[in-house]
Amino acid sequence: MAEVRDGLADIGKHYDERTPIGEEFRDGQLHMWYWYDREDDATLPQAVHRVTRKVSETLGLRPGERVLDAGCGPGEASLFLARQYGVGVTGVTISNFELERARGRAEEAGLSDLVDFRYGDFMELPFPDGSFDAVLALESLQNAPDLGQVLRELFRVLRPGGRIAFSDFSLGEPGDAERVGQFMTTLKLAVLPTLEEWLGHVRAAGFAVEEFTQCGPRVFGMKGKYLREAMGQREQVAEKFGEDRLVEFSRVHRGFFAPRKDQVGYAIVCARKPR
């Protein structure tokens, strides 16, 4: 198994611990949700899948293209890309649990010929220059110890004209810094850039930004709706994992909900490597 630097190894352990219950609530996905308003009747898994679709659609994928899912989680997003667009996907994660889960999903779905999951450091990828037509990164860049380095590495493995699309948290309205600090500590975020700072990092790595949006009110702004939806699944999840483990999961994630709704945004960015 490939080695990763110490900082990322700690992140891997973080996801080993949070992913089993987290993906259970979200049906094989781990990232955020998207609800239009409080009356939106989408289930939690449906709202989470909206983010997968919303981000991946900006890539304009074509059958036969090669896609890197950088920080692939438990694998459901990679399988969606293969099924929906007929692309070949390589998913990379530093979580042993996620790697095993993703490989099992690919086998169960009969997609092992299109989707390959690997353990590895996305700041030092084992792929030649220009290996991929597109990169998808759902809430994974924010965990990089050096954001500039990971963006430059993703730039390197893209072919000229290749695209990158990602979603990540962003800093919203100024306010109680302690609450934002609790949020960042809970998610092990090294930085929390504003949307403009995100765009600056992307451009500094050499990319040309083509599309971006800030949809925080429909994502973190709907944290109350998430809690209500999750409570509807609580008994089922507790039965599978045990009450004590679920209580601990809730305890360690308490800081995630500390900021005001307008203090944490959600940025979606699509950019291209110049030809």
Secondary structure, DSSP 8 states (H G I E B T S, - for coil): -----HHHHHHHHHHHHHHHHHHHHHTS--S----SSTT----HHHHHHHHHHHHHHTT---TT-EEEEET-TTSHHHHHHHHHH--EEEEEES-HHHHHHHHHHHHHHT-TTTEEEEE--TTS-SS-TT-EEEEEEES-GGG-S-HHHHHHHHHHHEEEEEEEEEEEEEE-S---HHHHHHHHHHHT-S----HHHHHHHHHHTT-EEEEEEE-GGGTGGGHHHHHHHHHHHHHHHHHHH-HHHHHHHHHHTGGGG-S-TTTEEEEEEEEE---
